[in-house]
Every structure is written in C-alpha cells, then in structure tokens.
C-alpha cells in the first residue's frame, strides 16, 4: 500500500497453496510484487530467473527440504546474496538455530504471523 | 617278639578278672583319661594283691616307659622315665619276660642282674618281684611289675591273681591306645574340616575350588593324586586333571573317562554310597587287565561317592597312598566329598539364579525399550499433530485477521461483530497447540537430561523474582537456608518450579500471598509452593495430574489454562527421580511439594506419559 514498496519483488515458497495465496493477497495489497513457488525446485528456478529482493521459505516442502533449498541458493552466485526469511510452522529450537547457521535473516512461525504482520515485517527487510 | 601266652593263659579266668573290680572294668570300656585308669589300676593292685609296689610300663619301639606306678605310701617319682633297648637287654629277668612273653617270678631283682640303681629305682630295693609281660595285639607292648619289700616270695598260688591284674592292665593299655588313635583321628578330622572350610569359604571359581580341594584331599590322606570324576551320562569324566601333589599333573591320557556302567565296583560307589578300596599287593599286577588300577596306572585307590542328598554327582578318588589307605582316610574323603557336593549345589544354584536374573533383566529391558518406543512415538505423534493443526490455524486465523483489519473489504455490521470473537478463539486454539508442542518437545528432551550441580535456592529465588513481575507486584516470599545443592537438570527444575508458581498465582486470583519453602529431608530436597487460594476438593485431587485434567472449579472460575502444566511438571519431576505431591484444604489454599532426590539413583524414574 505504501508507494515505496512498489516494484519490490518477493518470492513466497510454500507447498500449501491456500496459505501462499493468502499471504500473496496481503503482500500484493501492500504493494509488493509477489511470486509464489510450491516446491523446492520451482523455488530455485524462480529465484535464479527473477532475482527477488526477499524470499520467504517454508521448510516442510515435498521432495526437497527447505534447508536444502537454502543451501543451494547460498551456493549459487546469482542467488547467494538474496535475503531469506524462514516462514514455517516448525518451531523446534534446533531448527531455528540451524536456519540461523545457514544464513536465514529471520525465522517466523506461520501460525503466529497473520498476513498483516508479515507485510509489516517485509517492509522492515526491504523498505 | 612272639605272641604272649598271657592272654590265652588268662582266658578261662577273664570273667572273674573283670569281677575283680567292676569300677575299673567300667572305666576301661567307657570314658576317662587312660592314664588315670592306669594309675587306678596300679593302686588297685597294691591294695588287693598284697604287694608293696606295682609299676606299669609301656614298651614301644624298644623303649621302655614307666606309665604308672604305685607304692604303699604314695606314687614313686620315676613315672615318665624311659629306658632304651640296650638297657633292657642288660636286665636279665625283665628281658626274659619280654622276649618269652612268660611271667617271671623272682627274688630280689638285683640278684644276678646288672642293675644300675640310679636308673631303675623301681627295680631295686625290693625283695621279690613278679614281671608280667602284657600283650597288646600280637606283641608284648607293656610290662607289669609287682614288687614286695618284705621277704615274702611270690608263690604259684598268687599267679592267677597277678595275671588277672595283668589282664586288666592290658585292657587299660589297649584302651589308652585306642583313645589316642581316636584323638589323633579327631585332630586330623578337625584339621581336614578347617582346610576344607577354608576352600568353601573363599569364593573361588568352581574349577579352582575343585582343584584346590583335590590337592587338599591328596595331602590329608597322604596320596599322590586325588581328584573328582563327574558322572556324565554313564561315564565318569575327570572334572580336571587329578591333582598330583608331588609328581606334577597327571598325564592327560590317564585322565580318561571311566565307564561307570561297566564297572560294578564304581557303580556301587556311585549309586549305593559304598567306598571302594583297591590295592595291588607287593606291586604285582592286578589279575584283571581291565581293572581300574591298571587303567589308572595306580598302585592303589580309594574312591568315595560324591553326591548330594538325592543326586549322584560322581566320585572323589585318591590313588598311590604313602602307606595304604585307612578308615580315617575314607572318612576324610567322604567328608570332603560331602562338602564339595554342597559347594557344587551352591554353584549350580548361583548359575541358575544368574540365568534367571539375566532372563528377567532382558525381559525388563525389552519392556522398558518398548515403553520408551511407545513414549517416543506418542511424543512424535503429538508433535506431528501439532504441526498439522498449525496449518489450518494459520489459514483460518490469517484470513480472520485480514477480515478484522478490513484487508478483504468492509464487513457487514453483524459479521464485523463476530470476527474479533473468532480471532480470540483462534488465538486460544493456537496457544493450546503451542503448549502441546512444548510438552512433547520437553517429553522428548526429558530422556536426555543434562545433569549439573544446582543450587536450588538460587534457582527458586530467580523464578520467584521473574514470576513476581508478571504477578502484578504480588508477594512471593522464599524461605530457605543459604544454599541447597543437588544434582539435577537445572532447566527442567526451573520449568517445574515456574509451572508450580504460575499455577499457584493463577489459582489464588484474589491477590493472596505465595510462599516458597526450600527444605531438606533425609533423602530428598523439597520445595513447597504454598498458596492461599481457593483450594482443591477431594474429588478433584486425583484429576490434578492427568493431562488436560483441569478442575471443574477452575473451568467455572474462568481460569485460563491448557491443563497440561501439572501433568508435564510431574512427569519432569519423575524423570529426575522425584515427584510432585499436593495437600489442600478447600477455601484455605494448597501446597504443592516438589521432591528431588539428594543423590541421584543410577536409574532415574522414567517420564510418565
């Protein structure tokens, strides 16, 4: 909704299409350019081709775990510097710690993060 | 020395001789110190046969020893003196009596004899002497000497009376030897028992025990070898190589199995409890080539049964004795075999117990493993289910909050009213799921505790101060000594105490004071969390620690909670080897007590589901 957000590109990775759609709705309304991916492979493709400003990454993805996606993004030069925020419902402390070690900027619990809150958080990362 | 004629001469008169003195006769065959009996005998002779002195000497290995003597007016002082053979040979009358076995009646003893007056005062200074050789067994083993001071020679009429006394003396001597043998046997028996009990008492391995016992037995019965042979099927198999006391281990080929069925003699030992004693006379081979002795390469053999009260275990055998096996040896070996049977039973029982214990341990371990697996599955399921629940919560509460915020457009007035309600309920539901997740996570973690030295007082004060902030400046007082240290997982203890404190605050909503007492009991450290709240009814007490066991009164009072706190806390306490108990009075308040062991047992109590 803020003009400043216009043109900022987000990639939202979540295999739960309904949840992805819900966040997309709010973030788009908040003025972000939102793309979604529903699998790890799709996420890496989109990240490589679109070069988004921020990636929201779920962990419980089919076929490829979110952390593997994160590792590959970090390993490839074109995606290595894109900030990644883990957005998942897994809240085990060691997962949080592992995410931090792999270079995620933040770790959010979906059930605790209504779309409005996510939009506010996003503006903090990419004003 | 040939046999004495004394015994046969006295034969017809023996009954009368016994009648001479019933009391001495009784003494001879029953109890009493043999020397005392001999003393009574010589005294009896002096008093009844009309002599002035009576002396009894033993003759053993060519040494003459004065055993007892009595003289009118008291015992002379030469009792106990000993005289060698060459001296004896010089005493003509005495030597004649000893060598012929015939009673010699003489005049003054010194007549014609080369008597040394200093050496044999009991022979000189007497006018008349009767020397009666006494046969003990086949040889003359003693001499009875009767003397008269007065000049009154012994006459033939007196012979019978003298010989009767001699018979009594012979009996007394035989009795004395028997008693001595018995005592020696008793000493050896006692010695055997002591040595054997040493083996039994020391907790040796079975193999070592039987080896040592064999050595001991060989020593006690003066045999070259001794060993246990175990009955296996119909064969006797050496339990180990029979010990060879002096000659090194028995050659292996001799440690062969014996066929118990083929050997009737062995079968009698095994099954009828008989002892078997075999020997080759003069080193000549046993006529039967298959005989035990040939097969064992032994000169002689003594075998006794080795058996428990009911079961034959085998035999205990000794071979190559120093001087032939005796009844005493058999007795010792039977004793050793009996003791060893008890030891064998002990080992067998121990083995059975160990096997049983191992089985029971395996069973318990398997059970514990199964329970742990179920517990793990339950925790994992709880975790999984919580995640699954989080997805719909995310979607529903996400859209609800968007509706509430107007992101999805204006809501009609009635809808705008109910949406906040739904948002609140969804938040509660989300919290519930969070607690479930925390619970399962902690249950999983409880299985891997981090034990450290913890100062409970510091821990409790910290919990009290952080809870006090939340509790709207409500009083939480802590009563304790300076430090109470135990070994525990500090995070879990903190979780438990925090739970109890927040519970106490929650259930005493009217601002009642909360007191925490840290105290020490002999085996436990106890933390009391005392509230002045509404208390708990007796009906509600059992529900307190059940999962989701929230109390009717709490629900009615609108107190928020998931009902997992106490269940979880108690599980954590039990995982630390402790427990939580509660006492309460409705209307006055409750006391929750956490007890933790002062010393951790090796196996802490398991987390309860």
Interface residues (C-beta under 8 A of the other chain):
Chain A: X16 X18 X19 X22 X23 X25 X26 X29 X60 X89 X90 X91 X92 X109 X110 X111 X112 X113 X114 X115 X116
Chain B: X387 X390 X391 X393 X394 X395 X397 X398 X399 X401 X402 X405 X407 X408 X430 X433 X434 X437 X441
